[in-house]
Amino acid sequence: MPQLQLPMFSDGLTSRIQMNSRIILLPLSKSVSLEAAMAASPANPVVVADCYVEHVETWTPRPWGWQTDSGGRVILNVDHHAEDERFFRLISSGNLAIQYVETQGALPATVPVLIARFVWDGALRRSR
């Protein structure tokens, strides 16, 4: 797997991690704007996982999160952080991602996933 250079984050994440190049790490933040997500990924669809996208509650709800169209592109938010009764229970974005794949199929290999946190650190840990 390729090595990706990342800045040091306040949570102690090292500046070099090994990860799949299909993951684009957004700056550590509680939320991301639609515009920032679209700028970070040239793909269609734009997929944001485990990060609140501002105003996502105005998008179309899906069992695994939210969906909208903007500028001729589809934007998917596989996430549980929005104030929505569907997520007022113990839930994980990992479970929502599984639900997405079960209902929609796996993303094409050309589509990266944007994340802004390392909740999925087990999936991103370097194998030895």
ABEGO torsion letter per residue (X at the ends): XBBBBBBBBAAGBBABBBBBAABBBBBBBABBBAAAAAAABABOBBBBBGBBBBGAAABBBBAAEBBBBBGGBBBBBBBAABBBAAABBBBBAAAAAAAAAAAAEBBBAABBBBBABAAAAAAABBBX
